[in-house]
Amino acid sequence: MENLFNISPEILSASKKAMTLCADKLREIDEIQEYNQQKMIQAFQKAKISESHFVGSTGYGYGDRGRDALDEVYASVFDAEDALVRHNFVSGTHALTVALFGVLRPGDKMLSVTGTPYDTLRSAIGIEGNYPGSLIDFGIKYEEVNLKPDGTVDLNAVKETLDNTYKMVYIQRSRGYSLRPTLTCDNIESIVKAVREVNKDVIIMLDNCYGEFIEKKQPLSVGVDLMAGSLIKNPGGGIAPTGGYIAGRKDLVEMCSYRLTTPGTGKELGATLNVSRELFLGAYHAPHASGEALKTAVFASALFKILGYDVSPEYNESRGDIIQVIKLKTPEALEKFCVGIQHASAVDSFVTPYPDDMPGYEDKVIMAAGAFTLGSSIELSADAPLREPYAVWMQGSLNFHAGKLGVMLAANEITGK
């Protein structure tokens, strides 16, 4: 193969070894992709999707067939009773916040069983930043159970803490900017069983960001009541220009819809403008795009393991999301990695990323992403706060060949050869 990007012989040789190492895992991902793609097509067929569903509405959006059918598609593929899929969710954090405010009331108690949530959700809850309008500001009580030293959920501590006074148990599937393991559906099922031993009625809510279409199982099929995520991550397939989703029990989704719009109007309102076709097309591509991102993560894990770095997960481990963590040891190596990812991009390849302050984050953050959609995490990207152990969180790639190139160029940048 032609070496169009002048990658060093050392990195080319290591990449060949990495491909041999992870060959079985890549075949396993192919099987997951095929299953989830068939399930998505089946969801489209059940909803009887036609070209007429792609027409956008204006104004109030009354009677928008496409909007309602898209909800049906997502509900079907996620094994949910109902779903709320909207372009006007501005982020995954927004969708999660709407879900939290949708089902919690002043005086209610929520318990996070996966430690402290991801940075941007902390201000929504009210445990960081002291912003008006947080859950705590509205009198909702928040508590958390610390993870065990190995980063796994402390099920005994969960059972000791939980009682019938809690309204919600909150689970974050992905690791955020931490080094703890991501949760697979088997892990989530173990949490659900432990929770139900103590409280059969508590609402179990999941932050499912980065975890869609990574396994054949769905969190809602193992006992989760409600989950939410972003359309510019896995479920938008790299085509959805913005948006998010909430899916789960029908009564809970309805409550969330009243928070998104108004009590009484709920899902009946909301113009789709001209984005319906992109949201449908993104959903159609989502299982394949998520699998390609997963392959890129597995390859990166194998390559950087060969190059002598600590990685998480290992290339042959089970995965619950598309994120790959690589401990780069120094801020210089971290910045070089992000430069390599940026320079592999089709968009903004000439840009050099630098660490800077970002809303919702306590440390300076460096982000590399030459994306067709700003901030899209299903496209190849890498980001990290500048703090010990100077690990990078890499995710995405709409196709494995582009992702593989990005990982190789990141390695090439670090070695300087």
Residue pairs with C-beta under 8 A, 6 or more apart in sequence:
3 12
5 344
5 405
5 408
5 409
5 412
7 15
7 408
7 409
7 412
8 412
8 415
8 417
10 415
10 417
11 408
11 411
11 412
11 415
11 417
12 408
14 303
14 306
14 307
14 411
15 299
15 303
15 404
15 408
17 302
17 306
18 299
18 302
18 303
18 305
18 306
18 315
19 299
19 302
21 302
21 306
21 315
21 316
22 298
22 299
22 301
22 302
22 315
22 316
24 316
25 298
25 315
25 316
26 295
26 298
26 299
29 291
29 294
29 295
29 298
30 291
32 213
32 214
32 215
32 216
32 291
32 294
33 213
33 287
33 288
33 290
33 291
35 216
36 77
36 213
36 216
36 287
36 290
36 291
37 287
37 288
39 77
39 287
40 73
40 77
40 283
40 284
40 286
40 287
41 284
42 76
43 72
43 73
43 74
43 76
43 77
44 73
44 280
44 284
46 72
46 76
47 69
47 72
47 73
47 76
48 69
49 69
49 73
49 280
52 65
52 66
53 65
53 66
53 69
53 70
53 276
53 280
54 66
54 276
54 277
54 280
55 66
55 276
56 66
56 271
56 272
56 273
56 274
56 275
56 276
57 63
57 64
57 66
57 67
57 271
57 272
57 273
58 271
58 273
59 271
60 269
60 270
60 271
61 67
61 269
61 270
61 271
61 272
62 268
62 269
64 270
64 271
64 272
66 272
66 276
66 280
67 85
67 86
67 270
67 272
67 276
68 267
70 85
70 276
70 279
70 280
70 283
71 82
71 83
71 84
71 85
71 267
72 83
73 280
73 283
74 80
74 83
74 85
74 235
74 245
74 247
74 283
75 81
75 82
75 83
75 247
77 283
78 212
78 218
78 220
78 227
78 247
79 218
79 220
79 221
80 220
80 247
80 248
80 249
80 253
81 248
81 249
81 250
81 253
82 247
82 248
82 249
82 250
82 253
82 254
83 245
83 246
83 247
83 248
83 253
84 245
84 246
84 247
84 253
84 256
84 257
84 260
84 267
85 231
85 243
85 244
85 245
85 279
86 243
86 244
86 245
86 260
86 270
87 231
87 240
87 241
87 242
87 243
87 272
87 273
87 275
87 279
88 243
88 260
88 270
89 95
89 98
89 230
89 231
89 242
89 243
89 244
89 245
89 260
90 242
90 244
91 120
91 230
91 244
92 207
92 209
92 228
92 229
92 230
92 233
92 244
93 118
93 120
93 121
93 124
93 360
94 244
95 228
95 229
95 230
95 244
95 245
95 246
96 121
96 124
96 207
96 228
97 121
97 124
98 228
98 246
98 256
98 259
98 260
99 205
99 226
99 228
99 246
99 252
99 256
99 259
100 110
100 124
100 125
100 135
100 168
100 205
101 135
101 138
101 259
102 246
102 252
102 255
102 256
102 257
102 258
102 259
102 260
103 167
103 168
103 203
103 205
103 226
103 252
103 255
103 256
104 110
104 135
104 140
104 167
104 168
105 140
105 167
106 138
106 139
106 140
107 139
107 140
107 141
108 140
108 141
108 167
108 168
109 140
109 141
109 142
109 143
109 165
109 166
109 167
109 168
110 135
110 140
110 141
110 142
110 143
110 166
110 167
110 168
110 169
110 170
111 143
111 144
111 145
111 158
111 161
111 162
111 166
111 168
111 169
111 170
112 142
112 143
112 144
112 145
112 170
112 171
112 172
113 144
113 145
113 153
113 158
113 169
113 170
113 171
113 191
113 195
114 147
114 153
114 170
114 171
114 172
114 180
114 183
115 144
115 145
115 146
115 147
115 178
115 180
116 122
116 127
116 144
117 125
117 170
117 172
117 176
117 207
118 172
118 174
118 176
118 177
118 207
118 209
119 128
119 176
119 177
119 360
119 361
119 362
120 360
120 361
121 207
122 128
122 129
123 129
123 131
123 134
123 360
124 134
124 135
125 134
125 135
125 136
125 142
126 134
126 135
126 136
126 137
126 142
127 136
127 142
128 362
129 360
131 137
135 142
136 142
143 161
145 153
145 154
145 157
145 158
145 161
146 154
146 157
147 153
147 154
147 180
148 154
151 175
151 178
151 179
151 180
151 181
152 180
152 181
152 187
153 183
153 187
153 190
153 191
155 190
155 191
155 194
158 169
158 191
158 194
158 195
159 194
159 195
159 197
159 198
162 169
162 195
162 198
162 199
162 202
163 198
163 199
164 199
164 201
166 199
166 202
167 202
167 203
168 202
168 203
168 204
168 205
169 191
169 195
169 199
169 202
169 203
169 204
169 205
170 205
170 207
171 183
171 188
171 191
171 204
171 205
171 206
171 207
171 224
172 206
172 207
173 182
173 183
173 188
173 206
173 207
173 208
173 209
173 210
173 211
173 219
173 320
173 321
174 182
174 183
174 207
174 209
174 210
174 211
174 320
174 321
174 323
175 181
175 182
175 321
175 323
175 325
177 384
177 385
177 393
179 312
179 325
179 389
179 391
181 187
181 312
181 313
181 320
182 210
182 211
182 313
182 319
182 320
182 321
182 323
183 191
183 211
183 320
184 215
184 318
184 319
184 320
185 215
185 217
185 218
185 219
185 221
185 222
185 320
186 217
186 222
187 320
188 206
188 219
188 222
188 223
188 224
189 222
189 223
191 204
192 204
192 222
192 223
192 224
193 223
195 202
195 204
196 223
203 225
203 226
203 252
204 223
204 224
204 225
204 226
205 224
205 225
205 226
205 227
205 228
206 219
206 224
206 226
206 227
206 228
207 227
207 228
207 229
208 219
208 227
208 228
208 229
209 229
209 230
209 233
209 321
210 229
210 233
210 234
210 321
210 322
210 323
210 377
210 395
211 219
211 229
211 234
211 320
211 321
212 229
212 233
212 234
212 235
212 286
212 290
213 234
213 235
213 286
213 287
213 290
213 291
214 234
214 290
214 294
214 319
214 320
214 321
214 322
215 320
219 227
220 227
220 247
220 248
224 248
225 248
225 249
225 252
226 246
226 247
226 248
226 249
226 252
226 253
226 256
227 246
227 247
227 248
228 244
228 245
228 246
228 247
229 235
229 244
229 245
230 236
230 243
230 244
230 377
231 240
231 242
231 243
231 244
231 245
231 279
231 282
232 240
232 241
232 242
232 243
232 373
232 375
232 376
232 377
232 378
233 322
233 376
233 377
233 378
234 286
234 289
234 290
234 293
234 322
234 378
235 245
235 282
235 283
235 286
235 290
236 243
236 279
236 282
236 283
236 286
236 376
236 378
237 281
237 282
237 283
237 284
237 285
237 286
237 288
237 289
237 290
237 378
238 282
238 285
238 289
238 372
238 373
238 376
238 378
238 379
238 398
239 278
239 281
239 282
239 285
240 275
240 278
240 279
240 282
240 283
240 373
241 275
241 278
241 373
242 275
242 373
243 275
243 279
246 253
246 256
247 253
254 266
254 267
257 266
257 267
258 264
258 265
258 266
260 266
260 270
261 267
261 268
261 269
261 270
262 269
272 279
289 378
289 398
290 322
290 378
292 397
292 398
292 399
292 400
292 403
293 322
293 378
293 395
293 396
293 397
293 398
293 403
294 319
294 322
295 397
295 400
295 403
296 324
296 380
296 394
296 396
296 397
296 400
296 403
296 404
296 406
296 407
297 319
297 322
297 323
297 324
297 394
297 395
298 315
298 319
298 324
299 315
299 400
299 403
299 404
299 407
300 311
300 324
300 326
300 394
300 407
301 311
301 313
301 314
301 315
301 324
301 326
302 315
303 407
303 408
303 411
304 311
304 326
304 411
305 311
305 314
305 315
307 411
307 415
309 326
309 327
309 328
309 329
310 326
310 327
311 324
311 325
311 326
311 327
312 324
312 325
312 327
313 319
313 324
321 395
322 377
322 378
322 395
322 396
323 393
323 394
323 395
324 393
324 394
324 395
325 391
325 392
325 393
325 394
326 337
326 391
326 392
326 394
327 389
327 390
327 391
328 334
328 337
328 390
328 391
328 392
328 414
329 389
329 390
330 390
331 355
331 386
331 390
333 390
333 414
334 366
334 384
334 386
334 390
334 391
334 392
335 353
335 354
335 355
335 366
336 410
336 413
336 414
337 368
337 382
337 392
337 410
337 413
337 414
338 353
338 366
338 367
338 368
338 382
338 383
338 384
338 392
338 410
339 352
339 353
339 368
339 410
339 413
340 406
340 409
340 410
340 411
340 412
340 413
340 414
341 368
341 369
341 380
341 381
341 382
341 394
341 406
341 407
341 409
341 410
342 348
342 349
342 351
342 352
342 353
342 368
342 369
342 370
343 349
343 409
343 413
344 370
344 380
344 402
344 405
344 406
344 408
344 409
344 410
345 368
345 369
345 370
345 371
345 380
345 406
346 370
346 372
346 402
347 370
347 371
347 372
348 370
349 370
351 370
353 366
353 367
353 368
354 366
355 364
355 365
355 366
355 386
356 364
356 365
356 366
357 364
357 365
358 364
358 365
358 367
361 385
362 385
363 385
363 386
363 387
364 385
364 386
365 383
365 384
365 385
365 386
366 383
366 384
366 386
367 381
367 382
367 383
368 381
368 382
368 383
369 375
369 376
369 379
369 380
369 381
369 382
369 383
370 379
370 380
371 379
371 381
372 379
373 379
376 396
377 395
377 396
378 395
378 396
378 398
379 396
379 397
379 398
380 394
380 395
380 396
380 397
380 398
380 402
380 403
380 406
381 394
381 395
381 396
382 392
382 393
382 394
382 395
382 410
383 392
383 393
384 390
384 391
384 392
384 393
394 407
396 403
397 403
397 406
